[in-house]
Every structure is written in C-alpha cells, then in structure tokens.
C-alpha cells in the first residue's frame, strides 16, 4: 500500500463506528463530512476477522494490501442519508455469526478534498463488532 509518511498531518475523516445492521450489512459513521467518491469506493476498505471467510477480506495478522481490499463483486457502499457521514456497506454474503470483525477504511477524504493516503480509524474508533 502507498501510505503517506505522516498521514495524521493531512486533515481526514475518522470512522467513529461500524455497526452491523443486518446479516449482510454494516452502518459506518464518520466524524466529518466525507468525499462521496472515496467514501463509497469499496476498494478503500478492509474487513479483518478471526474467521476470514464470508465478507472478511483479511485475517487477524495479514497486512492490508490492494489485493486483499474489499472488491466490487463482494459489496457495495451507499449513503445512509444526506449527511455525507453515514454509509451502508452491503455484502453479497452474510456475516458469520459469532465471528469478530474490524472495519478498516483507508484513503477516505474530507468533503471537497482528495489525496489522503492513510488510515481512517483511530484508537477510539468503535470499528469492531461480533457477527450476528
């Protein structure tokens, strides 16, 4: 992956929460208004799991690479409302009940901006959930 040396210096949205809302759907909420194109690009997301099957793209110790990002044939991301901060990620398959998942977005820009090349989560992000 092509992360910038100091991405924290570039203003960017942080994923506040990822919550499973249906067997095959996650609601993601950011702290600031996002750029629609980067926020809805599934290839800017990884889902880490202790059971890397179904809608998980990487295992617990795997590095994030372009090859193991979520693919367009796996899921689609749509705005949940007009806030530019809430998005649904809907998968073709269901989550595995009882599996632990972590949503890891990268390269999501602030509204009106482009070029952010870092991670969009922080220590206080509630980006983990257990499959229902």
DSSP file (Angstrom, degrees, kcal/mol; ACC not computed):
  #  RESIDUE AA STRUCTURE BP1 BP2  ACC     N-H-->O    O-->H-N    N-H-->O    O-->H-N    TCO  KAPPA ALPHA  PHI   PSI    X-CA   Y-CA   Z-CA
    1    1 A X              0   0    0      0, 0.0     2,-0.7     0, 0.0    64,-0.0   0.000 360.0 360.0 360.0 157.9    0.0    0.0    0.0
    2    2 A X        +     0   0    0    116,-0.0     2,-0.2     2,-0.0     0, 0.0  -0.586 360.0 172.3-110.5  68.7    1.1    3.5   -0.6
    3    3 A X        -     0   0    0     -2,-0.7   115,-0.2     1,-0.1     2,-0.1  -0.536  35.6-113.8 -77.5 143.1    0.6    5.2    2.8
    4    4 A X    >   -     0   0    0    113,-0.9     3,-0.8    -2,-0.2    -1,-0.1  -0.396  26.9-114.5 -69.1 152.3    1.9    8.7    3.2
    5    5 A X  T 3  S+     0   0    0      1,-0.3     2,-0.2     2,-0.1     3,-0.1   0.906 108.4  14.8 -58.8 -44.6    4.8    9.1    5.6
    6    6 A X  T >   +     0   0    0      1,-0.1     3,-1.8     2,-0.0     4,-0.4  -0.595  69.7 164.3-131.1  72.3    2.7   11.3    8.1
    7    7 A X  G X   +     0   0    0     -3,-0.8     3,-1.4     1,-0.3   111,-0.1   0.763  69.8  72.1 -64.3 -23.2   -0.9   10.9    7.2
    8    8 A X  G 3  S+     0   0    0      1,-0.3    -1,-0.3    -3,-0.1     4,-0.1   0.706  89.1  63.0 -65.8 -15.7   -2.1   12.3   10.5
    9    9 A X  G <  S+     0   0    0     -3,-1.8     2,-0.5     2,-0.1    -1,-0.3   0.718  90.7  75.9 -78.8 -20.7   -0.8   15.7    9.3
   10   10 A X  S <  S-     0   0    0     -3,-1.4   108,-0.0    -4,-0.4     2,-0.0  -0.804  94.5-114.9 -90.8 124.7   -3.4   15.7    6.5
   11   11 A X        +     0   0    0     -2,-0.5    99,-0.4    99,-0.0     2,-0.3  -0.351  51.5 157.2 -58.3 136.5   -7.0   16.5    7.7
   12   12 A X        -     0   0    0     97,-0.1    97,-0.1    -4,-0.1     2,-0.1  -0.988  43.3 -95.6-157.8 155.6   -9.2   13.5    7.2
   13   13 A X        -     0   0    0     95,-0.5     2,-0.4    -2,-0.3    95,-0.2  -0.463  33.4-144.4 -75.1 150.4  -12.4   11.9    8.5
   14   14 A X        -     0   0    0     -2,-0.1    17,-1.9   107,-0.0     2,-0.6  -0.948  19.3-116.9-115.6 135.2  -12.2    9.2   11.2
   15   15 A X  E     -A   30   0A   0    105,-3.3   107,-0.4    -2,-0.4    15,-0.3  -0.600  30.2-176.5 -68.8 116.8  -14.5    6.3   11.3
   16   16 A X  E     -     0   0A   0     13,-2.9   110,-3.0    -2,-0.6     2,-0.3   0.888  63.4  -2.3 -80.9 -42.4  -16.4    6.7   14.6
   17   17 A X  E     -Ab  29 126A   0     12,-1.6    12,-2.7   108,-0.2     2,-0.4  -0.997  46.1-164.0-154.5 142.8  -18.4    3.5   14.5
   18   18 A X  E     +A   28   0A   0    108,-2.6     2,-0.4    -2,-0.3    10,-0.2  -0.993  25.1 176.8-125.3 122.3  -19.1    0.4   12.4
   19   19 A X  E     -A   27   0A   0      8,-2.4     8,-3.4    -2,-0.4     2,-0.4  -0.988  31.6-123.1-132.6 132.0  -22.3   -1.4   13.4
   20   20 A X  E     +A   26   0A   0     -2,-0.4     6,-0.3     6,-0.2     3,-0.1  -0.614  30.8 172.3 -74.5 126.5  -23.9   -4.5   11.9
   21   21 A X  E     +     0   0A   0      4,-1.8     2,-0.3    -2,-0.4     5,-0.2   0.536  66.5   8.7-112.5 -13.2  -27.5   -3.6   11.0
   22   22 A X  E >  S-A   25   0A   0      3,-1.3     3,-1.5     1,-0.0    -1,-0.3  -0.939  90.1 -89.0-155.6 169.9  -28.5   -6.7    9.0
   23   23 A X  T 3  S+     0   0    0     -2,-0.3    72,-3.1     1,-0.3   109,-0.1   0.810 129.5  25.1 -57.1 -29.5  -26.9  -10.1    8.4
   24   24 A X  T 3  S+     0   0    0     70,-0.3    67,-3.1    67,-0.0     2,-0.4   0.072 113.1  80.3-121.8  24.4  -25.2   -8.7    5.3
   25   25 A X  E <   -AC  22  90A   0     -3,-1.5    -4,-1.8    65,-0.2    -3,-1.3  -0.988  47.7-168.2-141.7 143.4  -24.9   -5.0    6.1
   26   26 A X  E     -AC  20  89A   0     63,-2.2    63,-2.6    -2,-0.4     2,-0.6  -0.977  15.3-145.2-124.4 138.8  -22.8   -2.6    8.2
   27   27 A X  E     -AC  19  88A   0     -8,-3.4    -8,-2.4    -2,-0.4     2,-0.4  -0.936  19.2-164.1-102.1 122.3  -23.6    1.0    9.0
   28   28 A X  E     -AC  18  87A   0     59,-3.4    59,-2.6    -2,-0.6     2,-0.5  -0.906   3.2-166.1-109.9 134.2  -20.4    3.2    9.1
   29   29 A X  E     -AC  17  86A   0    -12,-2.7   -13,-2.9    -2,-0.4   -12,-1.6  -0.980   2.9-161.2-124.3 125.0  -20.4    6.6   10.7
   30   30 A X  E     -A   15   0A   0     55,-3.1   -15,-0.2    -2,-0.5     4,-0.1  -0.608  23.5-128.3 -98.9 162.3  -17.6    9.2   10.2
   31   31 A X  S    S+     0   0    0    -17,-1.9     2,-0.3    -2,-0.2   -16,-0.1   0.662  90.1  29.6 -84.3 -17.8  -16.8   12.2   12.4
   32   32 A X  S    S-     0   0    0    -18,-0.2    -2,-0.1    52,-0.1     2,-0.1  -0.919  99.3 -79.6-138.2 162.2  -16.7   14.7    9.5
   33   33 A X        -     0   0    0     -2,-0.3    78,-2.0    78,-0.1     2,-0.2  -0.410  54.4-148.3 -63.6 136.4  -18.3   15.1    6.1
   34   34 A X  B     -E  110   0B   0     50,-2.8     2,-0.5    76,-0.3    76,-0.3  -0.625  21.0 -98.5-108.4 162.7  -16.6   12.9    3.5
   35   35 A X     >  -     0   0    0     74,-2.6     4,-2.4    -2,-0.2     5,-0.2  -0.718  35.2-140.6 -73.9 122.4  -15.8   13.0   -0.1
   36   36 A X  H  > S+     0   0    0     -2,-0.5     4,-1.9     1,-0.2    -1,-0.1   0.884  95.5  52.6 -58.4 -43.9  -18.5   10.8   -1.7
   37   37 A X  H  4 S+     0   0    0      1,-0.2     4,-0.3     2,-0.2    -1,-0.2   0.919 115.4  39.0 -62.7 -44.8  -16.3    9.1   -4.3
   38   38 A X  H >4 S+     0   0    0      1,-0.2     3,-0.7     2,-0.2    -1,-0.2   0.859 115.4  52.6 -75.7 -33.2  -13.6    8.0   -1.8
   39   39 A X  H 3< S+     0   0    0     -4,-2.4    -1,-0.2     1,-0.2    -2,-0.2   0.802 113.6  43.0 -71.6 -28.1  -16.1    7.0    1.0
   40   40 A X  T 3< S+     0   0    0     -4,-1.9     2,-0.9    -5,-0.2    37,-0.5   0.332  84.9 106.5-101.3   7.6  -18.2    4.8   -1.4
   41   41 A X    X   -     0   0    0     -3,-0.7     3,-2.4    -4,-0.3    35,-0.1  -0.773  56.8-159.7 -86.0 105.5  -15.2    3.1   -3.1
   42   42 A X  G >  S+     0   0    0     -2,-0.9     3,-1.6     1,-0.3    28,-0.5   0.760  86.7  70.3 -60.2 -24.0  -15.2   -0.4   -1.6
   43   43 A X  G 3  S+     0   0    0      1,-0.3    -1,-0.3    26,-0.1    26,-0.1   0.518  87.6  66.3 -72.9  -2.5  -11.6   -0.9   -2.6
   44   44 A X  G <  S+     0   0    0     -3,-2.4    62,-2.9    -6,-0.2     2,-0.4   0.205  95.9  75.7 -94.6  12.8  -10.8    1.7    0.2
   45   45 A X  E <   -F  105   0C   0     -3,-1.6    25,-3.0    25,-0.3     2,-0.3  -0.949  53.3-174.2-131.5 146.5  -12.0   -0.8    2.9
   46   46 A X  E     -F  104   0C   0     58,-1.2    58,-3.1    -2,-0.4     2,-0.5  -0.968  12.1-153.4-129.6 147.8  -10.7   -3.9    4.5
   47   47 A X  E     -F  103   0C   0     -2,-0.3    10,-2.4    56,-0.2    11,-2.0  -0.960  12.6-159.7-125.2 113.6  -12.6   -6.1    7.0
   48   48 A X  E     +Fg 102  58C   0     54,-2.5    54,-2.3    -2,-0.5     2,-0.3  -0.687  18.1 170.6 -90.7 142.0  -10.3   -8.1    9.3
   49   49 A X  E     -F  101   0C   0      9,-1.9    11,-0.5    -2,-0.3     3,-0.4  -0.996  48.4-130.1-150.8 154.6  -11.7  -11.2   11.1
   50   50 A X  S    S+     0   0    0     50,-1.2     2,-0.3    -2,-0.3    51,-0.1   0.569 116.8  43.6 -76.2  -8.8  -10.7  -14.1   13.2
   51   51 A X  S    S-     0   0    0     49,-0.4     2,-3.2     7,-0.1    -1,-0.3  -0.720  81.9-163.2-131.7  81.3  -12.6  -16.1   10.6
   52   52 A X        +     0   0    0     -3,-0.4     2,-0.3    -2,-0.3     7,-0.1  -0.249  55.4  95.7 -73.7  61.9  -11.5  -14.6    7.2
   53   53 A X  S >  S+     0   0    0     -2,-3.2     3,-1.6     5,-0.1     2,-0.4  -0.802  70.2  26.0-132.1 177.0  -14.4  -16.0    5.1
   54   54 A X  T 3  S-     0   0    0     -2,-0.3    41,-0.1     1,-0.2    38,-0.1  -0.527 135.1 -11.2  68.3-123.9  -17.7  -14.5    4.1
   55   55 A X  T 3  S+     0   0    0     -2,-0.4    -1,-0.2    39,-0.3     2,-0.2   0.436 108.6 105.9 -96.3   4.9  -17.4  -10.8    4.0
   56   56 A X    <   -     0   0    0     -3,-1.6    -8,-0.2    -5,-0.3     3,-0.1  -0.587  46.6-171.0 -75.8 143.3  -14.0  -10.6    5.7
   57   57 A X        +     0   0    0    -10,-2.4     2,-0.3    -2,-0.2    -9,-0.2   0.632  65.5  31.2-108.9 -18.9  -11.1   -9.8    3.4
   58   58 A X  B    S-g   48   0C   0    -11,-2.0    -9,-1.9    -5,-0.1    -1,-0.2  -0.981  72.6-122.6-140.4 152.1   -8.1  -10.3    5.7
   59   59 A X        -     0   0    0     -2,-0.3     3,-0.5   -11,-0.2    -9,-0.2  -0.210  45.4 -89.0 -80.2 179.2   -7.2  -12.4    8.7
   60   60 A X  S    S+     0   0    0    -11,-0.5   -10,-0.1     1,-0.2    -1,-0.1   0.789 124.8  30.7 -64.9 -30.6   -6.1  -11.1   12.0
   61   61 A X  S    S+     0   0    0      2,-0.1    -1,-0.2     0, 0.0     2,-0.1   0.436  91.2 117.1-109.8  -0.7   -2.3  -10.9   11.2
   62   62 A X        -     0   0    0     -3,-0.5     2,-0.2     1,-0.1    -4,-0.0  -0.404  65.2-120.1 -71.1 142.8   -2.5  -10.2    7.4
   63   63 A X        -     0   0    0     -2,-0.1     2,-0.5     1,-0.1    -4,-0.1  -0.501  30.7-108.2 -74.2 150.5   -1.1   -6.9    6.1
   64   64 A X        +     0   0    0     -2,-0.2     2,-0.3    -6,-0.1    -1,-0.1  -0.726  50.9 164.6 -81.8 123.6   -3.5   -4.7    4.2
   65   65 A X    >   -     0   0    0     -2,-0.5     3,-0.7     1,-0.1     4,-0.2  -0.880  53.0-107.4-133.1 165.8   -2.7   -4.7    0.5
   66   66 A X  G >  S+     0   0    0     -2,-0.3     3,-0.9     1,-0.2    -1,-0.1   0.844 118.6  59.4 -60.7 -31.9   -4.6   -3.6   -2.6
   67   67 A X  G 3  S+     0   0    0      1,-0.2    -1,-0.2     4,-0.0    -3,-0.0   0.776 108.2  42.1 -70.9 -26.5   -5.1   -7.3   -3.4
   68   68 A X  G <  S+     0   0    0     -3,-0.7    -1,-0.2    -5,-0.1    -2,-0.2   0.168  86.3 116.1-110.8  20.4   -7.0   -8.1   -0.2
   69   69 A X  S <  S-     0   0    0     -3,-0.9   -23,-0.2    -4,-0.2   -26,-0.1  -0.370  84.2 -79.9 -72.5 163.4   -9.2   -5.0   -0.1
   70   70 A X        -     0   0    0    -25,-3.0     2,-0.3   -28,-0.5   -25,-0.3  -0.463  54.3-141.2 -61.5 137.8  -13.0   -5.4   -0.4
   71   71 A X    >>  -     0   0    0     -2,-0.1     3,-2.3    -3,-0.1     4,-1.4  -0.721  18.7-114.3-105.3 154.6  -13.8   -5.9   -4.1
   72   72 A X  T 34 S+     0   0    0      1,-0.3    -1,-0.1    -2,-0.3    -2,-0.0   0.759 117.3  58.3 -58.6 -24.3  -16.8   -4.5   -6.0
   73   73 A X  T 34 S+     0   0    0      1,-0.2    -1,-0.3    18,-0.0     3,-0.1   0.546 107.6  49.0 -81.7  -4.8  -18.0   -8.1   -6.5
   74   74 A X  T <4 S-     0   0    0     -3,-2.3    18,-2.2     1,-0.3    19,-0.4   0.785 121.7 -11.1 -97.9 -35.9  -18.2   -8.5   -2.7
   75   75 A X  E  <  -D   91   0A   0     -4,-1.4     2,-0.3    16,-0.2    -1,-0.3  -0.967  49.6-139.0-159.8 166.3  -20.0   -5.4   -1.6
   76   76 A X  E     -D   90   0A   0     14,-2.1    14,-2.9    -2,-0.3     2,-0.5  -0.983  15.2-144.8-134.3 147.0  -21.4   -2.0   -2.4
   77   77 A X  E     +D   89   0A   0    -37,-0.5     2,-0.3    -2,-0.3    12,-0.2  -0.957  21.9 173.6-115.9 130.3  -21.4    1.2   -0.3
   78   78 A X  E     -D   88   0A   0     10,-2.4    10,-3.0    -2,-0.5     2,-0.1  -0.963  39.0 -96.3-132.2 149.4  -24.3    3.6   -0.4
   79   79 A X  E     -D   87   0A   0     -2,-0.3     8,-0.3     8,-0.2     3,-0.1  -0.402  22.5-152.9 -62.1 139.5  -25.1    6.8    1.6
   80   80 A X  S    S-     0   0    0      6,-2.9     2,-0.2   -52,-0.2     7,-0.2   0.709  76.2 -21.6 -83.2 -23.0  -27.4    6.1    4.5
   81   81 A X  S    S-     0   0    0      5,-0.7     3,-0.5    -3,-0.0     5,-0.1  -0.830  84.1 -76.7-162.8-165.1  -28.7    9.7    4.4
   82   82 A X  S    S+     0   0    0     -2,-0.2    -3,-0.0     1,-0.2     0, 0.0   0.254  98.3  97.2 -95.1  13.4  -27.6   13.1    3.1
   83   83 A X  S    S-     0   0    0      3,-0.1    -1,-0.2     1,-0.1   -49,-0.1   0.704  80.3-138.0 -74.7 -19.9  -25.1   13.8    5.9
   84   84 A X  S    S+     0   0    0     -3,-0.5   -50,-2.8     2,-0.3   -52,-0.1   0.670  91.7  80.1  63.7  18.5  -22.0   12.6    3.9
   85   85 A X  S    S+     0   0    0    -52,-0.2   -55,-3.1     1,-0.2     2,-0.4   0.489  78.8  63.7-125.9 -13.2  -21.0   11.0    7.2
   86   86 A X  E     +C   29   0A   0    -57,-0.2    -6,-2.9    -5,-0.1    -5,-0.7  -0.967  58.0 171.2-125.4 128.1  -23.1    7.7    7.3
   87   87 A X  E     -CD  28  79A   0    -59,-2.6   -59,-3.4    -2,-0.4     2,-0.5  -0.982  25.2-138.7-137.4 144.2  -22.8    4.9    4.8
   88   88 A X  E     -CD  27  78A   0    -10,-3.0   -10,-2.4    -2,-0.4     2,-0.6  -0.869  10.2-159.5 -97.3 134.1  -24.2    1.4    4.4
   89   89 A X  E     -CD  26  77A   0    -63,-2.6   -63,-2.2    -2,-0.5     2,-0.5  -0.974  14.5-168.0-109.5 117.0  -21.8   -1.4    3.2
   90   90 A X  E     -CD  25  76A   0    -14,-2.9   -14,-2.1    -2,-0.6   -65,-0.2  -0.924   3.3-157.0-113.0 126.2  -24.0   -4.2    1.9
   91   91 A X  E     - D   0  75A   0    -67,-3.1   -16,-0.2    -2,-0.5   -17,-0.1  -0.583  25.3-129.9-100.8 159.3  -22.4   -7.6    1.1
   92   92 A X  S    S+     0   0    0    -18,-2.2     2,-0.3    -2,-0.2   -17,-0.1   0.682  96.9  43.3 -76.2 -20.3  -23.4  -10.4   -1.2
   93   93 A X  S    S-     0   0    0    -19,-0.4    -2,-0.2   -69,-0.1     2,-0.2  -0.803  89.9-106.2-123.0 164.6  -23.0  -12.8    1.7
   94   94 A X        -     0   0    0     -2,-0.3   -39,-0.3     1,-0.1   -70,-0.3  -0.507  36.2-101.2 -87.2 157.6  -23.9  -12.8    5.4
   95   95 A X        -     0   0    0    -72,-3.1     2,-0.6    -2,-0.2    -1,-0.1  -0.380  42.0-104.8 -66.7 155.0  -21.5  -12.2    8.3
   96   96 A X    >   -     0   0    0    -43,-0.2     3,-2.0   -45,-0.1    35,-0.3  -0.774  39.8-114.6 -84.3 121.5  -20.5  -15.4   10.2
   97   97 A X  T 3  S+     0   0    0     -2,-0.6    35,-0.2     1,-0.3     3,-0.1  -0.349  98.5  13.0 -59.3 129.0  -22.4  -15.4   13.5
   98   98 A X  T 3  S+     0   0    0     33,-2.7    -1,-0.3     1,-0.3     2,-0.2   0.265  94.9 127.3  88.4 -11.4  -20.0  -15.1   16.4
   99   99 A X    <   -     0   0    0     -3,-2.0    32,-3.3   -48,-0.1     2,-0.5  -0.503  60.1-124.0 -76.4 148.7  -17.0  -14.0   14.3
  100  100 A X  E     - H   0 130C   0     30,-0.2   -50,-1.2    -2,-0.2   -49,-0.4  -0.810  30.1-170.0 -94.0 132.5  -15.2  -10.9   15.3
  101  101 A X  E     -FH  49 129C   0     28,-3.2    28,-2.3    -2,-0.5     2,-0.4  -0.938  13.1-165.9-124.4 145.1  -14.9   -8.2   12.6
  102  102 A X  E     -FH  48 128C   0    -54,-2.3   -54,-2.5    -2,-0.4     2,-0.5  -0.991  15.4-144.2-129.7 123.5  -12.9   -5.0   12.3
  103  103 A X  E     -F   47   0C   0     24,-2.8     2,-0.5    -2,-0.4   -56,-0.2  -0.765  17.6-173.6 -89.2 125.6  -13.7   -2.4    9.6
  104  104 A X  E     -F   46   0C   0    -58,-3.1   -58,-1.2    -2,-0.5     2,-0.3  -0.822   1.7-175.3-126.0  90.7  -10.6   -0.7    8.4
  105  105 A X  E     +F   45   0C   0     -2,-0.5    15,-2.9   -60,-0.2     2,-0.3  -0.615   5.0 178.7 -84.7 146.4  -11.1    2.2    5.9
  106  106 A X  B     +I  119   0D   0    -62,-2.9    13,-0.2    13,-0.3     3,-0.1  -0.964  57.5  23.8-138.1 156.3   -8.2    4.0    4.3
  107  107 A X  S    S+     0   0    0     11,-2.6     2,-0.5    -2,-0.3     8,-0.2   0.639  73.0 148.1  68.3  17.0   -7.9    6.8    1.7
  108  108 A X        -     0   0    0     10,-0.3   -95,-0.5   -95,-0.2    -1,-0.2  -0.759  34.0-152.1 -86.2 124.5  -11.3    8.4    2.6
  109  109 A X        -     0   0    0     -2,-0.5   -74,-2.6   -74,-0.2   -97,-0.1  -0.491  16.6-101.0 -95.9 161.4  -11.0   12.1    2.1
  110  110 A X  B >   -E   34   0B   0    -99,-0.4     3,-2.3   -76,-0.3   -76,-0.3  -0.437  60.1 -76.8 -70.2 154.2  -12.8   15.1    3.6
  111  111 A X  T 3  S+     0   0    0    -78,-2.0   -76,-0.2     1,-0.3    -1,-0.1  -0.296 121.6  14.9 -52.4 132.1  -15.6   16.6    1.5
  112  112 A X  T 3  S+     0   0    0      1,-0.3    -1,-0.3   -78,-0.1     2,-0.3   0.491 113.0  94.7  80.1   3.4  -14.0   18.7   -1.2
  113  113 A X    <   -     0   0    0     -3,-2.3     2,-0.3     3,-0.0    -1,-0.3  -0.772  47.0-177.6-122.7 168.1  -10.6   17.2   -0.8
  114  114 A X        +     0   0    0     -2,-0.3    -4,-0.1    -3,-0.1    -6,-0.1  -0.956  51.2  60.2-152.4 168.3   -8.5   14.4   -2.3
  115  115 A X        +     0   0    0     -2,-0.3     2,-0.3     1,-0.3    -7,-0.1   0.412  52.8 148.8  93.8  -2.2   -5.2   12.7   -2.0
  116  116 A X        -     0   0    0     -9,-0.2    -1,-0.3     1,-0.1    -7,-0.1  -0.519  19.9-178.4 -67.4 130.1   -5.3   11.4    1.6
  117  117 A X        +     0   0    0     -2,-0.3  -113,-0.9     2,-0.1     2,-0.2  -0.100  46.2  79.1-123.2  34.1   -3.2    8.2    1.7
  118  118 A X  S    S-     0   0    0   -115,-0.2   -11,-2.6  -111,-0.1   -10,-0.3  -0.498  83.5 -61.2-127.0-164.0   -3.6    7.0    5.3
  119  119 A X  B     -I  106   0D   0    -13,-0.2   -13,-0.3    -2,-0.2    -1,-0.1  -0.563  27.3-153.2 -85.7 145.7   -5.9    5.2    7.7
  120  120 A X        +     0   0    0    -15,-2.9  -105,-3.3    -2,-0.2     2,-0.3  -0.079  69.2  80.9-110.1  32.0   -9.3    6.5    8.6
  121  121 A X        -     0   0    0   -107,-0.2     2,-0.3   -16,-0.1    -2,-0.1  -0.926  55.5-166.9-131.1 162.5   -9.6    4.9   12.0
  122  122 A X    >   -     0   0    0   -107,-0.4     3,-2.0    -2,-0.3    -2,-0.0  -0.848  43.1 -87.9-139.5 170.9   -8.2    5.9   15.4
  123  123 A X  T 3  S+     0   0    0      1,-0.3    -1,-0.0    -2,-0.3    -2,-0.0   0.802 126.6  47.0 -55.1 -30.8   -7.7    4.4   18.8
  124  124 A X  T 3  S+     0   0    0      2,-0.1    -1,-0.3     3,-0.0     2,-0.1   0.399  82.5 122.3 -94.8   3.9  -11.2    5.4   19.9
  125  125 A X    <   -     0   0    0     -3,-2.0     2,-1.2     1,-0.1  -108,-0.2  -0.445  59.1-143.7 -63.9 134.7  -13.0    4.2   16.8
  126  126 A X  B     +b   17   0A   0   -110,-3.0  -108,-2.6     1,-0.2    -1,-0.1  -0.620  52.4 138.1 -96.1  72.4  -15.7    1.7   17.5
  127  127 A X        +     0   0    0     -2,-1.2   -24,-2.8  -110,-0.2     2,-0.4   0.181  41.2  87.8-107.3  15.2  -14.9   -0.3   14.4
  128  128 A X  E     +H  102   0C   0    -26,-0.2     2,-0.3    -3,-0.1   -26,-0.2  -0.898  46.9 161.3-114.1 145.5  -15.2   -3.8   15.8
  129  129 A X  E     -H  101   0C   0    -28,-2.3   -28,-3.2    -2,-0.4     2,-0.5  -0.981  36.6-117.3-154.0 161.8  -18.3   -5.9   16.1
  130  130 A X  E     -H  100   0C   0     -2,-0.3   -30,-0.2   -30,-0.2  -110,-0.1  -0.895  42.4-107.0-102.3 129.8  -19.3   -9.5   16.5
  131  131 A X              0   0    0    -32,-3.3   -33,-2.7    -2,-0.5  -108,-0.1  -0.265 360.0 360.0 -57.7 136.0  -21.3  -11.1   13.6
  132  132 A X              0   0    0    -35,-0.2   -35,-0.2  -110,-0.2    -1,-0.1   0.454 360.0 360.0 -91.4 360.0  -25.0  -11.6   14.4
